[in-house]
């Protein structure tokens, strides 16, 4: 079997602190069991062949820490040095990177130097995976591209577009959390046009199914279960619901093999060559027995945004949603936080479904964007007591405006009021409330160190 020869560089402080703000339990799992997610990453977000890890490096400040709340509600410092042995056991070369000043360690510089050195090594690395949200490493990605190397970013935050745009692949926080939890990373539901089965067949139709011997039994079980459901269906089947049922039936084999090497559920289904199979973005059906079905809330035409909001959206990838949908998202998130134990993958799906029941076609990616902004704005959804819709709104809008400042997008006071109004934030006659200059919340955990607004420290 062919492999993609890959080097992985992990800025531990940056990624762990970013994950910890989103979901502390998953962050601890990420740091305590790195071997599991590294194995899953070998087949996730890759199309040519599985990755072979020729180089695994973890850059860690042993004196770094975050405030962590235990099951009893007691808060204490969780030092990064606790996780060093687990990365060593997983095959990582752990490089200690103490802070050179009060806010910054040398991890990003060390990663850049080591990656450039790897370009001239005797071994050719086909792909460089950089796990960090630090946009300071944008020149490194430009250098790797000039050398015709594939690049993948794994980031727990909404990194600067200049950093992500140049990468061949990006795993965002939602996909990273899914990876750590053993869930498929193909959760994107923002595709604008339907994916027809014929198009999938055109790409994968001639591929010989090359399933590893230890996965062949699970693949045949997948074939049997899918065929049985397909033949018994009296109407088009929701692909997400079917994938969830099959993951439950087949267990860990799906996550470990990333749908048996096909990368996504849709491609794995297409490989089965079911008779008369048709697929759209959300449904699959037998064209000889069923009528085509569209997903609820079809993608609307491009939303016309006010000019200052358009500037922010184009630079920060802010979801292009109508003004009326933002308060509904905040309320859905508050309802979820009040009634569920936080899980980002579950949260985005639950809120998406609740909003579509209201006739609002909001995607999971848009919900995840708000969750990230809320967390980095200082008001994570896992906070106790759960945040209200008003607190979620304040934290999210504050984070958006902080990131606007960091991206050097100049807005006048009137333009800031326009952005705030579009995002559903109340207007203030005087100075904004809260610790942020834009009126954000200061609730939630904190990490030892600084960094770019809206990004974890590194």
C-alpha positions in Angstrom: 0.0 0.0 0.0 1.2 3.5 -0.8 1.7 6.0 2.0 2.0 9.8 2.3 5.3 10.5 4.1 4.4 13.0 6.7 5.9 15.2 9.4 3.8 16.5 12.2 4.7 19.6 14.3 2.4 20.3 17.3 2.5 23.6 19.2 1.1 22.0 22.4 0.4 25.2 24.3 -1.5 26.8 21.5 -3.6 23.7 20.6 -4.3 22.5 24.2 -5.3 25.9 25.6 -7.6 26.5 22.6 -9.3 23.1 23.0 -9.5 23.7 26.8 -11.5 26.9 26.2 -13.9 25.0 24.0 -14.2 21.7 25.9 -11.9 21.0 28.9 -12.7 17.2 29.0 -11.8 16.7 25.3 -8.7 18.8 25.8 -7.5 16.5 28.6 -8.3 13.5 26.4 -6.3 15.0 23.6 -3.3 15.4 25.8 -3.6 12.2 27.7 -4.0 9.8 24.8 -2.2 11.4 21.8 -1.6 8.0 20.2 -5.3 7.5 19.5 -5.9 10.7 17.6 -2.6 10.4 15.7 -3.7 7.0 14.4 -7.0 8.5 13.3 -5.3 11.5 11.7 -3.3 9.0 9.6 -6.5 8.4 7.5 -8.5 11.6 8.1 -8.6 14.5 5.7 -6.4 12.8 3.1 -7.5 11.5 -0.3 -4.4 9.8 -1.9 -3.3 7.3 0.7 -2.9 7.0 4.5 -0.2 9.0 6.2 2.9 7.4 7.4 4.3 9.5 10.3 8.1 9.8 9.7 8.4 12.6 12.2 6.3 13.5 15.3 7.3 16.5 17.3 5.6 18.2 20.2 6.7 21.6 21.3 5.7 22.2 25.0 6.3 24.7 27.7 6.6 22.5 30.8 5.8 25.4 33.1 2.7 26.3 31.2 -0.8 25.8 32.7 -4.5 26.5 32.5 -7.1 26.8 35.3 -9.0 23.5 35.3 -12.2 22.7 37.2 -12.5 19.1 38.5 -15.6 17.0 39.0 -16.1 18.4 42.5 -16.1 22.0 41.1 -12.7 22.8 42.6 -10.4 24.9 40.3 -6.7 24.4 40.2 -3.7 24.8 37.9 -3.3 22.1 35.3 0.4 22.1 34.3 1.3 21.0 30.8 4.3 19.0 32.1 1.8 16.4 33.3 1.2 15.3 29.7 4.8 15.1 28.6 5.1 11.3 29.3 2.1 10.5 27.2 3.5 12.1 24.1 6.8 10.4 24.7 5.0 7.0 24.9 3.1 7.9 21.7 6.3 8.3 19.8 6.7 12.1 19.8 10.0 13.8 20.1 9.0 16.3 22.9 10.9 19.6 22.8 10.7 21.8 25.8 10.0 25.4 24.9 10.0 27.7 28.1 8.8 31.2 27.7 11.3 33.8 26.6 9.0 36.6 28.0 5.7 37.0 29.8 3.5 36.1 26.8 5.4 34.0 24.3 7.4 30.8 24.1 9.7 29.8 21.3 7.5 27.0 19.9 6.6 28.8 16.6 10.2 29.7 15.9 11.4 26.2 16.6 8.7 24.7 14.4 9.7 27.0 11.5 13.5 26.2 11.9 12.8 22.5 12.2 10.4 22.4 9.2 12.8 24.3 6.9 15.6 21.9 8.0 13.4 19.0 7.0 13.1 20.3 3.5 16.8 19.7 3.0 16.9 16.3 4.8 17.8 13.1 2.9 14.2 11.9 3.4 11.6 13.6 1.3 8.5 14.6 3.3 5.4 14.7 1.1 3.3 16.5 3.6 3.8 18.8 6.6 1.0 18.9 9.2 1.2 22.0 11.5 -1.0 21.8 14.5 -1.3 25.4 15.6 -3.6 28.5 15.1 -0.6 30.9 15.2 -0.7 33.0 12.1 3.0 33.9 12.7 3.8 30.7 10.8 2.2 31.9 7.5 5.7 32.5 6.0 6.5 28.8 6.8 3.5 27.6 4.7 4.5 29.9 1.9 8.0 28.4 2.0 6.7 24.8 2.0 4.4 25.6 -1.0 7.3 26.9 -2.9 9.0 23.6 -2.3 5.9 21.8 -3.7 5.0 20.1 -0.4 1.5 19.5 0.8 0.4 21.3 4.0 -2.3 20.6 6.5 -3.3 22.9 9.4 -4.9 21.6 12.5 -6.3 24.6 14.5 -8.5 24.9 17.5 -9.5 28.5 16.6 -10.6 30.6 13.7 -7.1 31.3 12.5 -6.2 34.3 10.3 -7.3 33.7 6.7 -3.8 34.5 5.4 -2.6 31.4 7.4 -5.4 29.0 6.4 -5.8 30.1 2.8 -2.4 28.9 1.7 -2.8 25.4 3.3 -4.0 22.5 1.2 -6.2 21.3 4.0 -7.5 22.7 7.3 -9.0 20.8 10.2 -10.9 23.3 12.4 -11.9 23.0 16.0 -15.1 21.0 15.3 -13.2 18.5 13.2 -10.3 18.3 15.8 -12.8 17.6 18.6 -14.4 14.9 16.5 -11.0 13.4 15.8 -10.1 13.3 19.5 -13.5 11.7 20.3 -13.2 9.1 17.6 -15.9 10.6 15.5 -15.7 11.1 11.7 -14.3 14.5 10.7 -16.6 14.9 7.6 -19.2 17.0 9.3 -19.3 19.8 6.7 -22.8 20.6 5.6 -22.0 23.9 3.8 -21.8 22.5 0.3 -23.7 24.8 -2.0 -24.7 22.2 -4.6 -25.9 18.7 -4.4 -23.4 15.8 -4.7 -24.8 13.4 -7.2 -23.9 9.7 -7.0 -22.7 9.8 -10.6 -20.2 12.5 -9.7 -18.9 10.4 -6.8 -18.7 7.4 -9.1 -16.8 9.4 -11.7 -14.1 10.0 -9.0 -14.1 6.7 -7.3 -15.9 4.3 -9.7 -12.7 2.7 -11.0 -11.0 2.5 -7.7 -10.3 -1.0 -6.5 -11.6 -1.3 -2.9 -8.3 -1.7 -1.0 -9.4 -2.3 2.6 -6.7 -3.5 5.0 -7.0 -7.1 6.0 -7.9 -6.3 9.6 -10.7 -4.0 8.4 -12.1 -6.3 5.6 -14.6 -8.0 8.0 -15.9 -4.6 9.2 -16.2 -3.4 5.6 -18.3 -6.4 4.7 -20.4 -5.8 7.8 -20.8 -2.2 6.5 -21.8 -3.5 3.1 -24.4 -5.8 4.6 -25.9 -3.3 6.9 -26.1 -0.5 4.3 -27.6 -2.8 1.7 -30.2 -4.0 4.1 -31.2 -0.5 5.1 -31.2 0.6 1.4 -33.4 -2.2 0.3 -35.9 -1.8 3.2 -36.2 2.0 2.9 -39.6 3.2 1.8 -38.4 6.8 1.2 -35.1 8.7 0.8 -32.8 8.2 3.8 -31.2 11.0 5.7 -27.4 10.4 5.3 -26.4 11.8 8.7 -28.9 9.6 10.5 -27.9 6.5 8.6 -24.2 7.2 9.2 -24.8 7.5 12.9 -26.7 4.2 13.0 -23.9 2.5 11.1 -21.2 4.0 13.3 -23.1 2.7 16.3 -23.4 -0.8 14.8 -19.9 -1.1 13.5 -18.1 0.5 16.4 -14.5 1.7 16.5 -13.6 0.3 13.0 -15.3 3.2 11.3 -13.3 5.9 13.2 -10.0 4.0 13.0 -10.2 3.5 9.3 -12.0 6.8 8.4 -14.8 5.0 6.6 -12.4 2.2 5.4 -10.0 4.5 3.7 -12.6 6.4 1.6 -12.6 9.4 3.9 -16.3 10.2 4.0 -19.5 8.3 4.4 -20.8 9.3 1.0 -17.7 7.9 -0.7 -17.9 4.6 1.3 -21.5 4.2 0.2 -20.7 4.9 -3.4 -18.0 2.2 -3.3 -20.8 -0.4 -2.6 -22.3 0.2 -6.1 -25.9 0.0 -4.9 -28.3 -0.3 -7.8 -30.0 3.0 -8.8 -28.3 4.9 -6.0 -28.7 8.7 -6.0 -27.3 11.1 -3.4 -27.8 14.7 -2.6 -26.1 16.7 0.1 -28.3 15.3 2.8 -30.2 12.3 1.4 -29.6 9.0 -0.5 -32.3 7.1 -2.3 -33.1 4.4 -4.9 -34.0 6.2 -8.1 -36.3 3.3 -9.2 -38.4 3.4 -6.1 -38.1 6.9 -4.5 -38.6 10.5 -5.6 -35.7 12.9 -5.2 -35.8 14.8 -1.9 -34.2 18.1 -1.1 -32.8 18.9 2.3 -34.9 21.4 4.5 -33.7 24.9 4.2 -32.0 24.9 0.8 -29.0 27.2 0.5 -30.3 30.7 0.0 -29.0 33.2 -2.5 -26.1 35.3 -1.4 -27.0 37.6 1.5 -26.4 41.2 0.9 -24.5 42.6 3.9 -24.0 46.2 5.0 -20.6 47.4 3.7 -18.7 47.3 7.1 -20.2 43.8 7.8 -19.1 42.7 4.4 -15.5 43.8 5.1 -15.5 41.9 8.3 -17.0 38.8 6.7 -14.5 38.7 3.9 -11.5 38.9 6.2 -12.7 36.8 9.1 -14.9 34.2 7.3 -17.9 35.5 9.3 -20.9 33.5 8.3 -23.1 35.4 5.8 -26.4 35.2 7.7 -29.4 37.5 7.7 -29.6 39.9 10.6 -32.6 38.2 12.1 -30.8 34.8 12.4 -28.1 35.8 14.8 -30.3 36.2 17.9 -31.9 32.8 17.1 -28.5 31.2 17.1 -27.6 32.7 20.5 -30.9 31.5 21.9 -30.5 28.0 20.5 -27.0 27.8 22.0 -28.3 29.0 25.4 -31.1 26.4 25.3 -28.5 23.7 24.5 -26.2 24.8 27.3 -29.0 24.8 29.8 -30.2 21.3 28.9 -27.2 19.3 27.8 -23.7 18.4 28.8 -21.6 20.2 26.3 -20.2 18.4 23.3 -19.4 20.5 20.3 -20.3 17.9 17.6 -23.7 17.2 19.3 -24.2 21.0 20.0 -23.8 22.0 16.4 -26.1 19.3 15.1 -28.7 19.9 17.8 -28.8 23.7 17.2 -28.9 23.3 13.5 -31.9 21.0 13.7 -33.7 23.4 16.2 -33.1 26.3 13.9 -34.3 24.5 10.8 -37.4 23.5 12.7 -38.0 27.3 12.9 -37.5 27.7 9.2 -33.9 29.1 9.5 -31.4 27.3 7.3 -28.4 27.7 9.5 -25.5 25.3 9.0 -23.5 23.4 11.6 -20.4 25.3 10.5 -22.1 28.6 11.2 -23.1 27.4 14.7 -19.6 26.1 15.4 -18.2 29.5 14.3 -20.4 31.2 17.0 -19.4 28.6 19.6 -15.7 29.3 19.0 -16.1 33.0 19.1 -18.2 32.8 22.3 -15.5 30.6 24.0 -12.6 32.8 23.0 -14.7 35.8 23.9 -14.6 34.5 27.5 -18.0 32.8 27.8 -17.7 29.1 27.0 -20.8 27.0 26.7 -19.5 24.5 29.3 -19.5 27.2 31.9 -21.6 26.8 35.1 -24.0 28.3 35.4 -24.8 28.1 31.7 -24.6 31.4 29.8 -27.7 33.2 28.7 -28.4 34.2 25.1 -27.4 37.8 26.0 -24.1 36.7 27.4 -23.4 34.5 24.4 -24.1 37.4 22.1 -21.9 39.8 24.1 -19.0 37.4 24.1 -19.3 36.5 20.5 -19.6 40.1 19.2 -16.7 41.2 21.4 -14.5 38.4 19.9 -15.5 39.4 16.4 -14.5 43.0 17.0 -11.3 42.0 18.8 -10.3 39.9 15.8 -11.3 42.8 13.5 -8.7 44.9 15.4 -6.1 42.2 15.2 -6.6 41.9 11.4 -6.1 45.7 11.1 -9.6 46.2 9.7 -10.3 49.9 10.4 -13.9 50.6 11.5 -15.3 54.0 12.5 -17.6 54.2 15.5 -20.6 54.3 13.2 -19.4 51.2 11.4 -18.8 49.4 14.7 -22.4 50.2 15.6 -23.5 48.8 12.3 -21.6 45.5 12.8 -22.9 45.2 16.4 -26.5 45.8 15.3 -26.3 43.2 12.4 -24.9 40.6 14.9 -27.7 41.3 17.3 -25.8 43.1 20.1 -27.5 45.9 22.0 -26.2 49.4 21.4 -24.6 51.4 24.2 -24.8 55.1 24.7 -21.6 55.3 26.6 -18.7 52.9 27.1 -19.4 49.2 26.5 -20.0 47.0 29.4 -17.5 44.3 30.5 -13.8 44.1 30.4 -13.4 44.0 26.7 -13.2 47.4 24.8 -16.1 46.0 22.7 -18.3 45.0 25.6 -17.5 41.3 25.9 -17.8 38.9 28.9 -14.9 37.8 31.1 -16.4 34.5 32.3 -14.7 31.2 31.7 -11.3 29.6 32.2 -8.0 31.4 31.5 -4.6 30.2 30.4 -1.2 31.3 31.5 0.0 33.7 28.8 -1.1 35.9 26.0 -1.6 35.7 22.2 -3.6 37.1 19.4 -7.2 38.1 20.1 -9.5 35.2 19.5 -6.7 32.7 19.3 -5.2 30.4 21.9 -1.8 31.3 23.3 1.4 29.9 21.8 
